[in-house]
Amino acid sequence: MTGKLALDPRVVAEARRLAAVAAEPVIELARTHTTVSVERATLRLAGLTGADPASFAEGDAAGGTQPWVNTVVDAVRAQVGLEHGVALPVWHALASGEYADLHELAAKTAAGSVRYTLPTGPDADRAGTAARAAVRAGLGRIDARRRERERLVRELGDPPQPWIYLIVATGDIHEDIPQAQAAAREGADVVAVIRSTGQSLLDYVPEGATRTGYAGTYATQENFRLMRAALDDVSKEVGRYVRLTNYASGLCMPEIAALAGLERLDMMLNDCMYGIIFRDINPRRTFVDQRFSRMVHARAGIVINTGEDNYLTTADAVDAAHTVVVSQLLNERFAHEAGLADGQLGLGHAFEINPALPDSLRMELAHAQLVRELFPAAPLKYMPPTKHMTGNVFGGYLLDGFFNLVGTMTGQSILLVGMMTEGIVTPFLSDRDLALENVRYVLGAAGNLAEDFHPRPEGFIATRGRQVLSEAVELLGRIADDGLLPAIADGTFGITRRPTEGGKGLDGVVEHADGYWNPAVEALEEGMSA
């Protein structure tokens, strides 16, 4: 028996074995299929940026709605298909000498004057050599940004964990920036910019600096650049490296992952289960996209955050506690297969038990300690209460204090700042200041309490932790037998049924033909085995 909960190592090992069995068919699906977004991300890594000027409408909240990568991939798909990948047809067209670069090729494609074909023989070799060089140059830029982050962390200082994680999102990037800088000055170690509502359902990445998002700010390459530069400035001011988070989820998960790597973002929400359950994105589409995006994150040194906390906003946090652990174990397996290290696995969970339930705090301690012991090297992300925030700001402030206490007692790595105005209004700066004061007080008063927290082996907390793990193993056994996609279709996670052939984006999935080739996948997989 090990740890504070006296977990049986054999049970833990069995849980991981079953998770690997359950994950393997989905991993094989991702290895043998591509999507329109994977192919577009490949072109982005090769340097194709911008959008067709004709697609910009005056007052358009999301910038150009026809990025050049969409134009090219759509044309290749229509003319020769994507089952061999986009790279060979595109660089074969460039080899004709009629186009100066990818941007001119894209513009001519939009005008209808490019005919794509799939090269063979020496023509395919020449196209492949050129495509490989272009994509690897893009990955080289991501490598340089990773080294830049590592240098800045050394020079500016890395804040001790738990990192204090705070959300901003006004819809206007130029309003987000001063709010993010103010948050850093008040103690935030990680700033997350929430995306505009519904962006995950757009099958293109908007362009430019945007000012009219809805309940969030559009994720664009320019917005990433502006916010990263602003946080670099305030990092120098406060004497610690302030991390930036955004969202690589939805129909453009691979592309946003590539842009995040190019602009030196530090964390990305990256969990296709969230998109399946809460955005009705097709499971096949998003599992394929997730593998590519996680390979990019692994290369970029980005910490991923997963979305298990969201299950508890729809399902009961006690009854469904084991589904969180099951999803975390599956996410761990998917992440490792894509090359992510344990130190990049920001697995999510949450303080969402009904506070009116007797012993709710002890159960929260049991659940949080279980996750900590199952994933000792992972930078766990712990989410504050939302479901049971009633509008009573005084009660909410107290509940957030208990959340902060559980987080520090169980050694969580990332604490998302809870807002007492949750569910009432978008927080004011003053609300954030009070919330940060709550976190600072608890960390200052009880920051080392974990060393004195030792539940009795046969007491309530340890017994509850072992019970949740046992239930997780039982569920993993059923999923290993019946399949993960059927389990999702049956509503196992978040009590929401999502059929394998349903949801948005299925038409963007393509099975590999013999000879499929993608220079980005090739390079990323080589990096995983190096």
ChimeraX attribute file (.defattr): number of C-alpha atoms within 10 A of each C-alpha:
attribute: neighborCount
match mode: 1-to-1
recipient: residues
	/A:1	10
	/A:2	9
	/A:3	16
	/A:4	19
	/A:5	23
	/A:6	17
	/A:7	20
	/A:8	13
	/A:9	13
	/A:10	9
	/A:11	14
	/A:12	15
	/A:13	12
	/A:14	14
	/A:15	24
	/A:16	19
	/A:17	18
	/A:18	22
	/A:19	27
	/A:20	21
	/A:21	19
	/A:22	23
	/A:23	23
	/A:24	18
	/A:25	15
	/A:26	20
	/A:27	18
	/A:28	11
	/A:29	15
	/A:30	21
	/A:31	16
	/A:32	14
	/A:33	21
	/A:34	25
	/A:35	29
	/A:36	28
	/A:37	28
	/A:38	28
	/A:39	22
	/A:40	26
	/A:41	27
	/A:42	28
	/A:43	27
	/A:44	22
	/A:45	25
	/A:46	22
	/A:47	17
	/A:48	21
	/A:49	16
	/A:50	19
	/A:51	24
	/A:52	18
	/A:53	14
	/A:54	10
	/A:55	13
	/A:56	17
	/A:57	12
	/A:58	7
	/A:59	9
	/A:60	14
	/A:61	22
	/A:62	25
	/A:63	24
	/A:64	21
	/A:65	22
	/A:66	21
	/A:67	23
	/A:68	28
	/A:69	29
	/A:70	23
	/A:71	18
	/A:72	27
	/A:73	24
	/A:74	17
	/A:75	21
	/A:76	23
	/A:77	17
	/A:78	11
	/A:79	14
	/A:80	16
	/A:81	18
	/A:82	27
	/A:83	19
	/A:84	21
	/A:85	28
	/A:86	30
	/A:87	30
	/A:88	29
	/A:89	25
	/A:90	26
	/A:91	26
	/A:92	23
	/A:93	21
	/A:94	19
	/A:95	16
	/A:96	8
	/A:97	9
	/A:98	11
	/A:99	16
	/A:100	10
	/A:101	14
	/A:102	21
	/A:103	19
	/A:104	15
	/A:105	22
	/A:106	28
	/A:107	19
	/A:108	16
	/A:109	20
	/A:110	17
	/A:111	9
	/A:112	10
	/A:113	11
	/A:114	19
	/A:115	14
	/A:116	22
	/A:117	15
	/A:118	21
	/A:119	18
	/A:120	12
	/A:121	7
	/A:122	9
	/A:123	14
	/A:124	17
	/A:125	14
	/A:126	17
	/A:127	22
	/A:128	22
	/A:129	13
	/A:130	18
	/A:131	26
	/A:132	20
	/A:133	13
	/A:134	20
	/A:135	24
	/A:136	18
	/A:137	15
	/A:138	21
	/A:139	23
	/A:140	16
	/A:141	17
	/A:142	25
	/A:143	17
	/A:144	16
	/A:145	19
	/A:146	22
	/A:147	15
	/A:148	13
	/A:149	18
	/A:150	14
	/A:151	12
	/A:152	18
	/A:153	17
	/A:154	12
	/A:155	13
	/A:156	17
	/A:157	16
	/A:158	17
	/A:159	18
	/A:160	10
	/A:161	14
	/A:162	21
	/A:163	22
	/A:164	21
	/A:165	26
	/A:166	24
	/A:167	22
	/A:168	24
	/A:169	24
	/A:170	22
	/A:171	23
	/A:172	20
	/A:173	26
	/A:174	15
	/A:175	14
	/A:176	21
	/A:177	22
	/A:178	16
	/A:179	20
	/A:180	26
	/A:181	22
	/A:182	16
	/A:183	23
	/A:184	25
	/A:185	16
	/A:186	16
	/A:187	20
	/A:188	23
	/A:189	25
	/A:190	26
	/A:191	26
	/A:192	20
	/A:193	27
	/A:194	20
	/A:195	23
	/A:196	21
	/A:197	14
	/A:198	14
	/A:199	23
	/A:200	22
	/A:201	17
	/A:202	15
	/A:203	19
	/A:204	23
	/A:205	29
	/A:206	24
	/A:207	23
	/A:208	18
	/A:209	22
	/A:210	21
	/A:211	22
	/A:212	19
	/A:213	21
	/A:214	18
	/A:215	15
	/A:216	23
	/A:217	28
	/A:218	35
	/A:219	29
	/A:220	20
	/A:221	21
	/A:222	17
	/A:223	24
	/A:224	24
	/A:225	17
	/A:226	16
	/A:227	23
	/A:228	20
	/A:229	15
	/A:230	14
	/A:231	22
	/A:232	19
	/A:233	14
	/A:234	20
	/A:235	22
	/A:236	15
	/A:237	14
	/A:238	16
	/A:239	14
	/A:240	21
	/A:241	26
	/A:242	31
	/A:243	25
	/A:244	23
	/A:245	25
	/A:246	25
	/A:247	24
	/A:248	31
	/A:249	29
	/A:250	30
	/A:251	30
	/A:252	26
	/A:253	30
	/A:254	33
	/A:255	28
	/A:256	27
	/A:257	29
	/A:258	26
	/A:259	24
	/A:260	29
	/A:261	29
	/A:262	24
	/A:263	22
	/A:264	25
	/A:265	26
	/A:266	23
	/A:267	26
	/A:268	25
	/A:269	22
	/A:270	26
	/A:271	27
	/A:272	29
	/A:273	26
	/A:274	23
	/A:275	24
	/A:276	28
	/A:277	23
	/A:278	15
	/A:279	18
	/A:280	20
	/A:281	26
	/A:282	26
	/A:283	27
	/A:284	24
	/A:285	30
	/A:286	30
	/A:287	23
	/A:288	27
	/A:289	28
	/A:290	27
	/A:291	25
	/A:292	30
	/A:293	26
	/A:294	30
	/A:295	26
	/A:296	29
	/A:297	30
	/A:298	23
	/A:299	22
	/A:300	28
	/A:301	24
	/A:302	24
	/A:303	26
	/A:304	29
	/A:305	23
	/A:306	25
	/A:307	25
	/A:308	27
	/A:309	24
	/A:310	23
	/A:311	27
	/A:312	26
	/A:313	17
	/A:314	15
	/A:315	18
	/A:316	16
	/A:317	23
	/A:318	17
	/A:319	11
	/A:320	20
	/A:321	27
	/A:322	24
	/A:323	25
	/A:324	27
	/A:325	26
	/A:326	26
	/A:327	22
	/A:328	24
	/A:329	25
	/A:330	23
	/A:331	23
	/A:332	25
	/A:333	21
	/A:334	22
	/A:335	23
	/A:336	18
	/A:337	19
	/A:338	23
	/A:339	21
	/A:340	25
	/A:341	16
	/A:342	17
	/A:343	16
	/A:344	22
	/A:345	25
	/A:346	27
	/A:347	32
	/A:348	25
	/A:349	25
	/A:350	28
	/A:351	30
	/A:352	25
	/A:353	22
	/A:354	16
	/A:355	15
	/A:356	8
	/A:357	10
	/A:358	9
	/A:359	13
	/A:360	16
	/A:361	18
	/A:362	16
	/A:363	22
	/A:364	27
	/A:365	23
	/A:366	26
	/A:367	29
	/A:368	23
	/A:369	23
	/A:370	25
	/A:371	23
	/A:372	20
	/A:373	19
	/A:374	19
	/A:375	18
	/A:376	14
	/A:377	15
	/A:378	21
	/A:379	25
	/A:380	26
	/A:381	26
	/A:382	26
	/A:383	24
	/A:384	24
	/A:385	27
	/A:386	21
	/A:387	18
	/A:388	17
	/A:389	23
	/A:390	14
	/A:391	14
	/A:392	12
	/A:393	15
	/A:394	11
	/A:395	13
	/A:396	21
	/A:397	19
	/A:398	13
	/A:399	21
	/A:400	24
	/A:401	19
	/A:402	19
	/A:403	28
	/A:404	28
	/A:405	22
	/A:406	26
	/A:407	30
	/A:408	23
	/A:409	22
	/A:410	23
	/A:411	23
	/A:412	24
	/A:413	22
	/A:414	23
	/A:415	25
	/A:416	26
	/A:417	25
	/A:418	27
	/A:419	28
	/A:420	27
	/A:421	22
	/A:422	20
	/A:423	14
	/A:424	13
	/A:425	10
	/A:426	14
	/A:427	18
	/A:428	10
	/A:429	13
	/A:430	9
	/A:431	15
	/A:432	24
	/A:433	16
	/A:434	15
	/A:435	21
	/A:436	21
	/A:437	15
	/A:438	21
	/A:439	23
	/A:440	17
	/A:441	14
	/A:442	18
	/A:443	18
	/A:444	10
	/A:445	11
	/A:446	15
	/A:447	18
	/A:448	13
	/A:449	15
	/A:450	16
	/A:451	10
	/A:452	8
	/A:453	11
	/A:454	13
	/A:455	17
	/A:456	13
	/A:457	15
	/A:458	11
	/A:459	10
	/A:460	14
	/A:461	25
	/A:462	25
	/A:463	17
	/A:464	20
	/A:465	25
	/A:466	19
	/A:467	15
	/A:468	23
	/A:469	25
	/A:470	16
	/A:471	17
	/A:472	21
	/A:473	25
	/A:474	16
	/A:475	20
	/A:476	30
	/A:477	19
	/A:478	14
	/A:479	22
	/A:480	20
	/A:481	12
	/A:482	12
	/A:483	18
	/A:484	23
	/A:485	19
	/A:486	15
	/A:487	19
	/A:488	22
	/A:489	20
	/A:490	14
	/A:491	14
	/A:492	19
	/A:493	26
	/A:494	23
	/A:495	17
	/A:496	18
	/A:497	17
	/A:498	24
	/A:499	18
	/A:500	19
	/A:501	14
	/A:502	15
	/A:503	18
	/A:504	21
	/A:505	22
	/A:506	18
	/A:507	10
	/A:508	17
	/A:509	21
	/A:510	20
	/A:511	16
	/A:512	17
	/A:513	13
	/A:514	8
	/A:515	9
	/A:516	17
	/A:517	17
	/A:518	21
	/A:519	24
	/A:520	27
	/A:521	18
	/A:522	12
	/A:523	15
	/A:524	21
	/A:525	18
	/A:526	10
	/A:527	13
	/A:528	15
	/A:529	7
	/A:530	6
